[in-house]
């Protein structure tokens, strides 16, 4: 079967379902015989698909957030017993878990910055939480008495 290039709602639904499951666009395209540039072209050309696509991506990104907790809480392979019966830390597994968490955190901060970004607005921008800052002036008055 060849690569699918013509927009159909059926193909759009397939792709969005895979995105909702947390799959990357590349993986969704691979599984549906499409190419990412084609799908991104559909996003621009078909506004209803653009909205569907954005919602599917947001759902998929939320799954990434859930995966962060799952990866962080899973310590089943973090240690092993060596030939002498000593418990050892499996540094490769721990490092890979850290990389998996950091990668997901980075993606979320870029893809959903309003929710997972690092910036905090001072004074209350519309799309950021506001933090009020109050400066208190202290004066020391010297008395002559």
C-alpha positions as CSV (number, residue, x, y, z in Angstrom):
1,X,0.0,0.0,0.0
2,X,1.3,3.5,-0.9
3,X,1.7,6.6,1.2
4,X,-1.7,8.3,1.9
5,X,-1.6,11.9,0.7
6,X,-5.3,12.8,0.2
7,X,-7.2,14.1,3.2
8,X,-10.0,11.9,4.4
9,X,-11.8,12.3,7.8
10,X,-11.3,8.5,8.3
11,X,-7.5,8.9,8.0
12,X,-7.6,12.0,10.2
13,X,-9.5,10.1,12.9
14,X,-7.0,7.3,12.8
15,X,-4.0,9.7,13.2
16,X,-5.7,11.6,16.0
17,X,-6.6,8.4,17.9
18,X,-2.9,7.4,17.9
19,X,-1.9,10.9,19.0
20,X,-4.4,10.7,21.9
21,X,-2.7,7.5,22.9
22,X,0.5,9.4,23.4
23,X,2.2,8.3,20.2
24,X,4.4,10.8,18.3
25,X,3.3,12.2,15.0
26,X,6.1,10.3,13.4
27,X,4.8,7.0,14.9
28,X,1.2,7.8,14.0
29,X,2.2,8.5,10.4
30,X,4.2,5.3,10.2
31,X,1.2,3.3,11.4
32,X,-1.2,5.0,9.0
33,X,0.9,5.1,5.9
34,X,1.1,8.9,5.9
35,X,3.9,11.4,6.2
36,X,4.2,14.1,8.9
37,X,4.5,17.0,6.4
38,X,1.3,15.8,4.7
39,X,-0.6,15.7,8.1
40,X,0.8,19.1,9.0
41,X,-0.4,20.4,5.6
42,X,-3.9,19.0,6.4
43,X,-3.8,20.9,9.7
44,X,-3.3,24.2,7.8
45,X,-5.7,23.4,5.0
46,X,-8.6,22.0,7.0
47,X,-9.5,24.1,10.1
48,X,-11.8,21.4,11.6
49,X,-8.9,18.9,11.4
50,X,-6.6,21.5,12.9
51,X,-8.8,21.7,16.0
52,X,-9.1,18.0,16.1
53,X,-5.4,17.6,15.8
54,X,-4.6,20.2,18.5
55,X,-7.0,18.4,21.0
56,X,-5.5,15.0,20.2
57,X,-2.0,16.4,20.8
58,X,-3.0,18.0,24.1
59,X,-4.5,14.7,25.3
60,X,-1.3,12.8,24.2
61,X,0.8,15.3,26.1
62,X,-1.2,14.8,29.2
63,X,-0.3,11.1,29.0
64,X,3.4,12.2,28.9
65,X,2.8,13.9,32.2
66,X,1.3,10.7,33.7
67,X,4.3,8.8,32.4
68,X,6.7,11.1,34.3
69,X,5.1,9.9,37.6
70,X,5.0,6.3,36.5
71,X,8.7,6.3,35.5
72,X,9.7,8.2,38.6
73,X,7.8,5.8,40.9
74,X,9.1,2.6,39.2
75,X,12.2,1.4,41.1
76,X,11.9,-2.3,40.2
77,X,15.2,-2.4,38.2
78,X,17.1,0.2,40.1
79,X,19.1,-2.3,42.1
80,X,20.5,-5.8,41.5
81,X,22.4,-8.4,43.5
82,X,26.0,-9.0,42.5
83,X,27.8,-12.3,42.5
84,X,28.8,-11.8,46.1
85,X,25.3,-11.2,47.3
86,X,25.7,-7.5,47.6
87,X,22.9,-5.1,46.6
88,X,24.1,-2.7,43.9
89,X,22.6,0.3,42.2
90,X,22.0,-0.2,38.5
91,X,23.3,3.2,37.4
92,X,22.5,2.6,33.8
93,X,18.8,2.0,34.6
94,X,18.6,5.0,36.9
95,X,20.3,7.2,34.3
96,X,17.9,6.0,31.6
97,X,14.9,6.7,33.8
98,X,16.3,10.2,34.5
99,X,16.7,10.8,30.8
100,X,13.2,9.6,30.1
101,X,11.7,11.9,32.7
102,X,13.8,14.9,31.6
103,X,12.9,14.4,28.0
104,X,9.2,14.3,28.8
105,X,9.5,17.3,31.0
106,X,11.3,19.3,28.3
107,X,8.7,18.3,25.7
108,X,5.8,19.3,27.9
109,X,7.5,22.7,28.7
110,X,7.7,23.4,25.0
111,X,4.4,21.9,23.8
112,X,2.2,23.1,26.6
113,X,4.1,26.1,28.1
114,X,1.0,27.6,29.7
115,X,0.7,24.5,31.8
116,X,4.2,23.1,32.1
117,X,6.4,26.1,31.3
118,X,8.9,27.5,33.7
119,X,7.9,31.2,33.4
120,X,5.9,33.0,36.0
121,X,4.4,36.4,35.2
122,X,4.8,39.2,37.8
123,X,1.7,41.4,37.8
124,X,-0.6,38.9,36.1
125,X,-0.4,38.4,32.4
126,X,-3.6,36.9,31.1
127,X,-2.1,33.4,30.4
128,X,0.1,33.1,33.4
129,X,-0.4,32.8,37.1
130,X,0.1,36.1,38.9
131,X,2.4,36.7,41.8
132,X,2.1,39.9,43.5
133,X,5.2,41.5,45.0
134,X,5.0,44.2,47.7
135,X,8.0,46.1,48.8
136,X,8.0,47.4,52.3
137,X,10.0,50.5,53.1
138,X,11.8,50.5,56.4
139,X,13.0,53.7,58.0
140,X,15.2,53.9,61.0
141,X,14.6,57.2,62.8
142,X,17.4,58.3,65.1
143,X,16.3,60.1,68.2
144,X,18.3,62.9,69.8
145,X,17.2,61.9,73.3
